[in-house]
């Protein structure tokens, strides 16, 4: 690693959790060199369509408790089968 990178890593270790989180968001955003100007509209359209599907009954929702139970039961199955 370069001297600059070593210094940055030392400085990062001194940051609070919130500051590290902010830094991580900044770094991830800075890596996205191109922004599709249409992507925001595409996401909005998708969200609207999914909402309409739920409201019309075309799509069914699942409660968080149900999802959590499925995940935990699969996790337990993996642990106990090892």
Biopython code that builds the backbone (N, CA, C, O; Angstrom):
import numpy as np
from Bio.PDB.StructureBuilder import StructureBuilder

atoms = [
    (1, "UNK", "N", (0.825, -1.179, 0.000)),
    (1, "UNK", "CA", (0.000, 0.000, 0.000)),
    (1, "UNK", "C", (0.873, 1.246, 0.000)),
    (1, "UNK", "O", (2.020, 1.235, 0.446)),
    (2, "UNK", "N", (0.291, 2.313, -0.513)),
    (2, "UNK", "CA", (1.027, 3.571, -0.548)),
    (2, "UNK", "C", (1.008, 4.230, 0.824)),
    (2, "UNK", "O", (0.227, 3.860, 1.700)),
    (3, "UNK", "N", (1.879, 5.207, 0.990)),
    (3, "UNK", "CA", (1.914, 5.957, 2.247)),
    (3, "UNK", "C", (0.590, 6.668, 2.495)),
    (3, "UNK", "O", (0.092, 6.719, 3.619)),
    (4, "UNK", "N", (0.037, 7.213, 1.425)),
    (4, "UNK", "CA", (-1.235, 7.931, 1.553)),
    (4, "UNK", "C", (-2.326, 6.971, 2.014)),
    (4, "UNK", "O", (-3.113, 7.296, 2.903)),
    (5, "UNK", "N", (-2.369, 5.787, 1.406)),
    (5, "UNK", "CA", (-3.382, 4.808, 1.777)),
    (5, "UNK", "C", (-3.223, 4.364, 3.229)),
    (5, "UNK", "O", (-4.219, 4.224, 3.939)),
    (6, "UNK", "N", (-2.025, 4.147, 3.668)),
    (6, "UNK", "CA", (-1.783, 3.784, 5.067)),
    (6, "UNK", "C", (-2.265, 4.872, 6.014)),
    (6, "UNK", "O", (-2.862, 4.591, 7.053)),
    (7, "UNK", "N", (-1.994, 6.125, 5.638)),
    (7, "UNK", "CA", (-2.429, 7.249, 6.470)),
    (7, "UNK", "C", (-3.959, 7.321, 6.509)),
    (7, "UNK", "O", (-4.551, 7.553, 7.563)),
    (8, "UNK", "N", (-4.582, 7.122, 5.366)),
    (8, "UNK", "CA", (-6.045, 7.140, 5.310)),
    (8, "UNK", "C", (-6.628, 6.045, 6.194)),
    (8, "UNK", "O", (-7.576, 6.287, 6.941)),
    (9, "UNK", "N", (-6.071, 4.852, 6.115)),
    (9, "UNK", "CA", (-6.564, 3.742, 6.931)),
    (9, "UNK", "C", (-6.412, 4.029, 8.419)),
    (9, "UNK", "O", (-7.293, 3.691, 9.211)),
    (10, "UNK", "N", (-5.318, 4.640, 8.797)),
    (10, "UNK", "CA", (-5.130, 5.019, 10.196)),
    (10, "UNK", "C", (-6.186, 6.042, 10.620)),
    (10, "UNK", "O", (-6.752, 5.950, 11.709)),
    (11, "UNK", "N", (-6.438, 7.001, 9.756)),
    (11, "UNK", "CA", (-7.438, 8.028, 10.062)),
    (11, "UNK", "C", (-8.841, 7.427, 10.157)),
    (11, "UNK", "O", (-9.632, 7.822, 11.013)),
    (12, "UNK", "N", (-9.145, 6.479, 9.281)),
    (12, "UNK", "CA", (-10.461, 5.852, 9.282)),
    (12, "UNK", "C", (-10.697, 5.113, 10.594)),
    (12, "UNK", "O", (-11.812, 5.122, 11.115)),
    (13, "UNK", "N", (-9.685, 4.490, 11.121)),
    (13, "UNK", "CA", (-9.826, 3.754, 12.371)),
    (13, "UNK", "C", (-10.212, 4.674, 13.524)),
    (13, "UNK", "O", (-10.811, 4.225, 14.501)),
    (14, "UNK", "N", (-9.877, 5.939, 13.419)),
    (14, "UNK", "CA", (-10.191, 6.892, 14.480)),
    (14, "UNK", "C", (-11.618, 7.449, 14.369)),
    (14, "UNK", "O", (-12.088, 8.128, 15.282)),
    (15, "UNK", "N", (-12.293, 7.168, 13.273)),
    (15, "UNK", "CA", (-13.641, 7.701, 13.059)),
    (15, "UNK", "C", (-14.666, 6.961, 13.910)),
    (15, "UNK", "O", (-14.481, 5.799, 14.271)),
    (16, "UNK", "N", (-15.745, 7.662, 14.217)),
    (16, "UNK", "CA", (-16.868, 7.018, 14.903)),
    (16, "UNK", "C", (-17.604, 6.122, 13.899)),
    (16, "UNK", "O", (-17.361, 6.188, 12.694)),
    (17, "UNK", "N", (-18.488, 5.301, 14.412)),
    (17, "UNK", "CA", (-19.273, 4.426, 13.535)),
    (17, "UNK", "C", (-20.086, 5.242, 12.539)),
    (17, "UNK", "O", (-20.153, 4.897, 11.359)),
    (18, "UNK", "N", (-20.694, 6.307, 13.004)),
    (18, "UNK", "CA", (-21.491, 7.162, 12.105)),
    (18, "UNK", "C", (-20.616, 7.804, 11.024)),
    (18, "UNK", "O", (-21.017, 7.895, 9.864)),
    (19, "UNK", "N", (-19.441, 8.238, 11.409)),
    (19, "UNK", "CA", (-18.535, 8.848, 10.428)),
    (19, "UNK", "C", (-18.065, 7.813, 9.408)),
    (19, "UNK", "O", (-17.943, 8.120, 8.222)),
    (20, "UNK", "N", (-17.803, 6.601, 9.862)),
    (20, "UNK", "CA", (-17.415, 5.529, 8.925)),
    (20, "UNK", "C", (-18.556, 5.230, 7.961)),
    (20, "UNK", "O", (-18.331, 5.004, 6.772)),
    (21, "UNK", "N", (-19.765, 5.231, 8.473)),
    (21, "UNK", "CA", (-20.932, 5.007, 7.624)),
    (21, "UNK", "C", (-21.052, 6.096, 6.562)),
    (21, "UNK", "O", (-21.295, 5.799, 5.392)),
    (22, "UNK", "N", (-20.882, 7.349, 6.962)),
    (22, "UNK", "CA", (-20.927, 8.457, 6.015)),
    (22, "UNK", "C", (-19.817, 8.334, 4.970)),
    (22, "UNK", "O", (-20.040, 8.570, 3.782)),
    (23, "UNK", "N", (-18.626, 7.964, 5.425)),
    (23, "UNK", "CA", (-17.504, 7.793, 4.506)),
    (23, "UNK", "C", (-17.789, 6.679, 3.505)),
    (23, "UNK", "O", (-17.498, 6.817, 2.317)),
    (24, "UNK", "N", (-18.358, 5.580, 3.986)),
    (24, "UNK", "CA", (-18.673, 4.465, 3.114)),
    (24, "UNK", "C", (-19.676, 4.894, 2.037)),
    (24, "UNK", "O", (-19.508, 4.563, 0.863)),
    (25, "UNK", "N", (-20.713, 5.626, 2.436)),
    (25, "UNK", "CA", (-21.696, 6.107, 1.470)),
    (25, "UNK", "C", (-21.042, 7.005, 0.424)),
    (25, "UNK", "O", (-21.333, 6.902, -0.768)),
    (26, "UNK", "N", (-20.157, 7.882, 0.884)),
    (26, "UNK", "CA", (-19.466, 8.772, -0.037)),
    (26, "UNK", "C", (-18.618, 7.986, -1.025)),
    (26, "UNK", "O", (-18.648, 8.257, -2.225)),
    (27, "UNK", "N", (-17.860, 7.013, -0.526)),
    (27, "UNK", "CA", (-16.985, 6.226, -1.393)),
    (27, "UNK", "C", (-17.780, 5.430, -2.424)),
    (27, "UNK", "O", (-17.400, 5.362, -3.593)),
    (28, "UNK", "N", (-18.869, 4.837, -1.991)),
    (28, "UNK", "CA", (-19.687, 4.072, -2.933)),
    (28, "UNK", "C", (-20.271, 4.990, -4.000)),
    (28, "UNK", "O", (-20.258, 4.656, -5.185)),
    (29, "UNK", "N", (-20.779, 6.136, -3.584)),
    (29, "UNK", "CA", (-21.350, 7.084, -4.542)),
    (29, "UNK", "C", (-20.289, 7.608, -5.499)),
    (29, "UNK", "O", (-20.572, 7.845, -6.674)),
    (30, "UNK", "N", (-19.087, 7.787, -5.011)),
    (30, "UNK", "CA", (-18.032, 8.334, -5.863)),
    (30, "UNK", "C", (-17.569, 7.333, -6.913)),
    (30, "UNK", "O", (-16.970, 7.724, -7.915)),
    (31, "UNK", "N", (-17.835, 6.057, -6.701)),
    (31, "UNK", "CA", (-17.425, 5.042, -7.667)),
    (31, "UNK", "C", (-18.401, 4.946, -8.829)),
    (31, "UNK", "O", (-18.065, 4.397, -9.879)),
    (32, "UNK", "N", (-19.590, 5.467, -8.655)),
    (32, "UNK", "CA", (-20.594, 5.451, -9.708)),
    (32, "UNK", "C", (-20.344, 6.636, -10.619)),
    (32, "UNK", "O", (-20.900, 7.717, -10.420)),
    (33, "UNK", "N", (-19.508, 6.427, -11.616)),
    (33, "UNK", "CA", (-19.092, 7.530, -12.487)),
    (33, "UNK", "C", (-20.189, 7.963, -13.445)),
    (33, "UNK", "O", (-20.222, 9.112, -13.885)),
    (34, "UNK", "N", (-21.081, 7.046, -13.762)),
    (34, "UNK", "CA", (-22.154, 7.407, -14.677)),
    (34, "UNK", "C", (-23.482, 7.281, -13.956)),
    (34, "UNK", "O", (-23.709, 6.331, -13.206)),
    (35, "UNK", "N", (-24.330, 8.218, -14.182)),
    (35, "UNK", "CA", (-25.665, 8.184, -13.590)),
    (35, "UNK", "C", (-26.661, 8.197, -14.718)),
    (35, "UNK", "O", (-26.724, 9.139, -15.509)),
    (36, "UNK", "N", (-27.435, 7.141, -14.782)),
    (36, "UNK", "CA", (-28.475, 7.051, -15.797)),
    (36, "UNK", "C", (-29.593, 8.006, -15.394)),
    (36, "UNK", "O", (-30.294, 7.772, -14.410)),
    (37, "UNK", "N", (-29.753, 9.066, -16.147)),
    (37, "UNK", "CA", (-30.735, 10.089, -15.781)),
    (37, "UNK", "C", (-32.152, 9.533, -15.769)),
    (37, "UNK", "O", (-33.042, 10.114, -15.149)),
    (38, "UNK", "N", (-32.365, 8.424, -16.443)),
    (38, "UNK", "CA", (-33.692, 7.834, -16.506)),
    (38, "UNK", "C", (-33.937, 6.841, -15.375)),
    (38, "UNK", "O", (-35.072, 6.409, -15.173)),
    (39, "UNK", "N", (-32.889, 6.471, -14.630)),
    (39, "UNK", "CA", (-33.041, 5.415, -13.616)),
    (39, "UNK", "C", (-33.990, 5.822, -12.493)),
    (39, "UNK", "O", (-34.744, 4.981, -12.003)),
    (40, "UNK", "N", (-33.974, 7.069, -12.076)),
    (40, "UNK", "CA", (-34.880, 7.497, -11.022)),
    (40, "UNK", "C", (-36.334, 7.325, -11.451)),
    (40, "UNK", "O", (-37.173, 6.880, -10.668)),
    (41, "UNK", "N", (-36.619, 7.677, -12.685)),
    (41, "UNK", "CA", (-37.983, 7.526, -13.200)),
    (41, "UNK", "C", (-38.349, 6.053, -13.329)),
    (41, "UNK", "O", (-39.487, 5.670, -13.059)),
    (42, "UNK", "N", (-37.389, 5.223, -13.742)),
    (42, "UNK", "CA", (-37.649, 3.789, -13.851)),
    (42, "UNK", "C", (-37.972, 3.184, -12.489)),
    (42, "UNK", "O", (-38.887, 2.370, -12.373)),
    (43, "UNK", "N", (-37.221, 3.580, -11.453)),
    (43, "UNK", "CA", (-37.493, 3.082, -10.101)),
    (43, "UNK", "C", (-38.857, 3.552, -9.629)),
    (43, "UNK", "O", (-39.592, 2.785, -9.007)),
    (44, "UNK", "N", (-39.206, 4.794, -9.912)),
    (44, "UNK", "CA", (-40.506, 5.325, -9.511)),
    (44, "UNK", "C", (-41.633, 4.563, -10.207)),
    (44, "UNK", "O", (-42.650, 4.247, -9.589)),
    (45, "UNK", "N", (-41.450, 4.270, -11.493)),
    (45, "UNK", "CA", (-42.454, 3.513, -12.233)),
    (45, "UNK", "C", (-42.613, 2.105, -11.662)),
    (45, "UNK", "O", (-43.732, 1.609, -11.525)),
    (46, "UNK", "N", (-41.494, 1.464, -11.331)),
    (46, "UNK", "CA", (-41.535, 0.118, -10.762)),
    (46, "UNK", "C", (-42.252, 0.127, -9.410)),
    (46, "UNK", "O", (-43.078, -0.744, -9.141)),
    (47, "UNK", "N", (-41.943, 1.097, -8.571)),
    (47, "UNK", "CA", (-42.597, 1.196, -7.266)),
    (47, "UNK", "C", (-44.102, 1.409, -7.430)),
    (47, "UNK", "O", (-44.900, 0.809, -6.710)),
    (48, "UNK", "N", (-44.482, 2.256, -8.369)),
    (48, "UNK", "CA", (-45.904, 2.517, -8.619)),
    (48, "UNK", "C", (-46.598, 1.248, -9.103)),
    (48, "UNK", "O", (-47.704, 0.934, -8.663)),
    (49, "UNK", "N", (-45.947, 0.519, -10.010)),
    (49, "UNK", "CA", (-46.534, -0.717, -10.531)),
    (49, "UNK", "C", (-46.701, -1.756, -9.433)),
    (49, "UNK", "O", (-47.730, -2.427, -9.362)),
    (50, "UNK", "N", (-45.704, -1.890, -8.583)),
    (50, "UNK", "CA", (-45.797, -2.866, -7.486)),
    (50, "UNK", "C", (-46.898, -2.475, -6.505)),
    (50, "UNK", "O", (-47.631, -3.333, -6.012)),
    (51, "UNK", "N", (-47.010, -1.197, -6.227)),
    (51, "UNK", "CA", (-48.076, -0.716, -5.348)),
    (51, "UNK", "C", (-49.439, -1.039, -5.950)),
    (51, "UNK", "O", (-50.332, -1.524, -5.255)),
    (52, "UNK", "N", (-49.592, -0.769, -7.238)),
    (52, "UNK", "CA", (-50.868, -1.038, -7.914)),
    (52, "UNK", "C", (-51.173, -2.533, -7.926)),
    (52, "UNK", "O", (-52.328, -2.930, -7.768)),
    (53, "UNK", "N", (-50.147, -3.365, -8.110)),
    (53, "UNK", "CA", (-50.337, -4.819, -8.081)),
    (53, "UNK", "C", (-50.829, -5.286, -6.719)),
    (53, "UNK", "O", (-51.682, -6.170, -6.636)),
    (54, "UNK", "N", (-50.298, -4.701, -5.655)),
    (54, "UNK", "CA", (-50.740, -5.062, -4.303)),
    (54, "UNK", "C", (-52.164, -4.590, -4.070)),
    (54, "UNK", "O", (-52.994, -5.347, -3.566)),
    (55, "UNK", "N", (-52.454, -3.359, -4.428)),
    (55, "UNK", "CA", (-53.787, -2.801, -4.216)),
    (55, "UNK", "C", (-54.853, -3.560, -4.994)),
    (55, "UNK", "O", (-55.968, -3.732, -4.502)),
    (56, "UNK", "N", (-54.530, -4.017, -6.199)),
    (56, "UNK", "CA", (-55.506, -4.721, -7.031)),
    (56, "UNK", "C", (-55.651, -6.193, -6.665)),
    (56, "UNK", "O", (-56.571, -6.862, -7.135)),
    (57, "UNK", "N", (-54.747, -6.701, -5.829)),
    (57, "UNK", "CA", (-54.784, -8.109, -5.460)),
    (57, "UNK", "C", (-53.986, -8.996, -6.403)),
    (57, "UNK", "O", (-53.915, -10.208, -6.204)),
    (58, "UNK", "N", (-53.386, -8.402, -7.427)),
    (58, "UNK", "CA", (-52.570, -9.170, -8.371)),
    (58, "UNK", "C", (-51.342, -9.770, -7.675)),
    (58, "UNK", "O", (-50.899, -10.867, -8.015)),
    (59, "UNK", "N", (-50.807, -9.044, -6.707)),
    (59, "UNK", "CA", (-49.661, -9.517, -5.928)),
    (59, "UNK", "C", (-50.092, -9.626, -4.472)),
    (59, "UNK", "O", (-50.826, -8.778, -3.966)),
    (60, "UNK", "N", (-49.637, -10.660, -3.818)),
    (60, "UNK", "CA", (-49.963, -10.868, -2.408)),
    (60, "UNK", "C", (-48.765, -10.482, -1.551)),
    (60, "UNK", "O", (-47.620, -10.698, -1.950)),
    (61, "UNK", "N", (-49.015, -9.925, -0.400)),
    (61, "UNK", "CA", (-47.947, -9.554, 0.518)),
    (61, "UNK", "C", (-47.735, -10.664, 1.548)),
    (61, "UNK", "O", (-48.599, -11.515, 1.756)),
    (62, "UNK", "N", (-46.577, -10.633, 2.177)),
    (62, "UNK", "CA", (-46.232, -11.584, 3.218)),
    (62, "UNK", "C", (-45.769, -10.773, 4.422)),
    (62, "UNK", "O", (-45.011, -9.814, 4.277)),
    (63, "UNK", "N", (-46.222, -11.156, 5.596)),
    (63, "UNK", "CA", (-45.857, -10.407, 6.794)),
    (63, "UNK", "C", (-44.380, -10.600, 7.130)),
    (63, "UNK", "O", (-43.763, -11.593, 6.746)),
    (64, "UNK", "N", (-43.836, -9.637, 7.847)),
    (64, "UNK", "CA", (-42.449, -9.728, 8.293)),
    (64, "UNK", "C", (-42.269, -10.945, 9.199)),
    (64, "UNK", "O", (-41.247, -11.627, 9.120)),
    (65, "UNK", "N", (-43.243, -11.222, 10.052)),
    (65, "UNK", "CA", (-43.141, -12.382, 10.947)),
    (65, "UNK", "C", (-43.012, -13.674, 10.154)),
    (65, "UNK", "O", (-42.229, -14.550, 10.523)),
    (66, "UNK", "N", (-43.765, -13.802, 9.075)),
    (66, "UNK", "CA", (-43.700, -15.001, 8.231)),
    (66, "UNK", "C", (-42.322, -15.128, 7.571)),
    (66, "UNK", "O", (-41.730, -16.207, 7.558)),
    (67, "UNK", "N", (-41.827, -14.035, 7.035)),
    (67, "UNK", "CA", (-40.507, -14.048, 6.388)),
    (67, "UNK", "C", (-39.422, -14.401, 7.400)),
    (67, "UNK", "O", (-38.552, -15.229, 7.132)),
    (68, "UNK", "N", (-39.486, -13.766, 8.559)),
    (68, "UNK", "CA", (-38.490, -14.011, 9.592)),
    (68, "UNK", "C", (-38.501, -15.484, 10.016)),
    (68, "UNK", "O", (-37.441, -16.084, 10.195)),
    (69, "UNK", "N", (-39.677, -16.059, 10.176)),
    (69, "UNK", "CA", (-39.780, -17.467, 10.569)),
    (69, "UNK", "C", (-39.195, -18.380, 9.496)),
    (69, "UNK", "O", (-38.512, -19.352, 9.819)),
    (70, "UNK", "N", (-39.454, -18.080, 8.227)),
    (70, "UNK", "CA", (-38.896, -18.897, 7.128)),
    (70, "UNK", "C", (-37.378, -18.829, 7.117)),
    (70, "UNK", "O", (-36.706, -19.848, 6.959)),
    (71, "UNK", "N", (-36.842, -17.633, 7.286)),
    (71, "UNK", "CA", (-35.385, -17.470, 7.281)),
    (71, "UNK", "C", (-34.771, -18.200, 8.467)),
    (71, "UNK", "O", (-33.781, -18.915, 8.310)),
    (72, "UNK", "N", (-35.341, -18.028, 9.637)),
    (72, "UNK", "CA", (-34.801, -18.676, 10.825)),
    (72, "UNK", "C", (-34.882, -20.192, 10.725)),
    (72, "UNK", "O", (-33.955, -20.886, 11.142)),
    (73, "UNK", "N", (-35.969, -20.714, 10.182)),
    (73, "UNK", "CA", (-36.091, -22.171, 10.083)),
    (73, "UNK", "C", (-35.080, -22.722, 9.076)),
    (73, "UNK", "O", (-34.533, -23.803, 9.292)),
    (74, "UNK", "N", (-34.825, -22.011, 7.996)),
    (74, "UNK", "CA", (-33.811, -22.458, 7.029)),
    (74, "UNK", "C", (-32.426, -22.373, 7.642)),
    (74, "UNK", "O", (-31.587, -23.247, 7.425)),
    (75, "UNK", "N", (-32.188, -21.313, 8.413)),
    (75, "UNK", "CA", (-30.894, -21.130, 9.071)),
    (75, "UNK", "C", (-30.662, -22.250, 10.072)),
    (75, "UNK", "O", (-29.565, -22.805, 10.141)),
    (76, "UNK", "N", (-31.678, -22.583, 10.842)),
    (76, "UNK", "CA", (-31.554, -23.657, 11.818)),
    (76, "UNK", "C", (-31.314, -24.992, 11.124)),
    (76, "UNK", "O", (-30.540, -25.812, 11.619)),
    (77, "UNK", "N", (-31.965, -25.222, 9.985)),
    (77, "UNK", "CA", (-31.782, -26.475, 9.262)),
    (77, "UNK", "C", (-30.338, -26.632, 8.805)),
    (77, "UNK", "O", (-29.789, -27.733, 8.844)),
    (78, "UNK", "N", (-29.725, -25.541, 8.376)),
    (78, "UNK", "CA", (-28.334, -25.578, 7.936)),
    (78, "UNK", "C", (-27.423, -25.839, 9.118)),
    (78, "UNK", "O", (-26.486, -26.630, 9.011)),
    (79, "UNK", "N", (-27.676, -25.199, 10.227)),
    (79, "UNK", "CA", (-26.831, -25.375, 11.422)),
    (79, "UNK", "C", (-26.902, -26.806, 11.930)),
    (79, "UNK", "O", (-25.873, -27.406, 12.242)),
    (80, "UNK", "N", (-28.115, -27.363, 12.016)),
    (80, "UNK", "CA", (-28.275, -28.682, 12.615)),
    (80, "UNK", "C", (-27.921, -29.815, 11.646)),
    (80, "UNK", "O", (-27.740, -30.955, 12.075)),
    (81, "UNK", "N", (-27.822, -29.518, 10.358)),
    (81, "UNK", "CA", (-27.438, -30.565, 9.410)),
    (81, "UNK", "C", (-25.925, -30.681, 9.265)),
    (81, "UNK", "O", (-25.428, -31.606, 8.623)),
    (82, "UNK", "N", (-25.202, -29.751, 9.856)),
    (82, "UNK", "CA", (-23.734, -29.762, 9.742)),
    (82, "UNK", "C", (-23.113, -30.722, 10.693)),
    (82, "UNK", "O", (-21.889, -30.854, 10.726)),
]
sb = StructureBuilder()
sb.init_structure("model")
sb.init_model(0)
sb.init_chain("A")
sb.init_seg("    ")
for serial, (resi, resn, name, xyz) in enumerate(atoms, 1):
    if name == "N":
        sb.init_residue(resn, " ", resi, " ")
    sb.init_atom(name, np.array(xyz, "f"), 0.0, 1.0, " ", f" {name:<3s}", serial, name[0])
structure = sb.get_structure()
